[in-house]
């Protein structure tokens, strides 16, 4: 179930990221770091890291 959630989130973020890159190229580096963290976390880390990561992702997306 979590794998499916991961996949959906990656698709959602991909769409947002393409939009962000077109609007704010300076964010590309930061987003790249976040995505690599997210992907490595998706590949099977413990719950506390996932919770920390989701809060990491919510902040930039909510501020748009």
C-alpha positions in Angstrom: 0.0 0.0 0.0 2.8 2.4 0.9 4.5 1.7 -2.5 1.3 2.8 -4.3 1.2 6.0 -2.2 4.8 6.6 -3.0 4.2 6.3 -6.7 1.2 8.6 -6.6 3.2 11.2 -4.6 6.0 11.0 -7.1 3.6 11.6 -10.0 2.0 14.5 -8.1 5.4 16.1 -7.3 6.6 15.6 -10.8 3.8 17.7 -12.1 4.4 20.4 -9.5 8.1 20.3 -10.2 7.7 20.8 -13.9 5.5 23.9 -13.1 8.0 25.2 -10.5 10.9 24.8 -12.8 9.2 26.8 -15.5 8.3 29.6 -13.0 11.4 29.6 -10.7 14.5 28.1 -12.1 16.4 28.9 -8.9 14.5 26.2 -7.1 15.7 23.4 -9.4 18.7 22.6 -7.2 16.6 22.5 -4.0 13.9 20.4 -5.6 16.5 17.9 -6.9 17.8 17.4 -3.4 14.3 16.9 -2.1 13.4 14.4 -4.8 16.5 12.4 -4.2 15.8 12.3 -0.5 12.2 11.4 -1.2 13.1 8.6 -3.6 15.7 7.1 -1.2 13.1 7.3 1.6 10.5 5.6 -0.7 12.9 2.7 -1.2 12.2 1.5 2.4 13.2 3.6 5.3 11.6 3.8 8.7 8.4 5.7 9.6 9.9 8.7 11.4 12.0 9.6 8.4 8.9 9.4 6.1 7.0 11.7 8.5 9.9 14.2 8.6 10.1 14.0 4.8 6.4 14.6 4.3 6.6 17.8 6.4 9.6 18.8 4.4 7.5 18.5 1.2 4.4 20.1 2.5 6.1 23.4 3.3 7.2 24.4 -0.2 4.0 23.2 -1.8 1.8 24.9 0.7 3.6 28.2 0.2 2.9 28.3 -3.5 
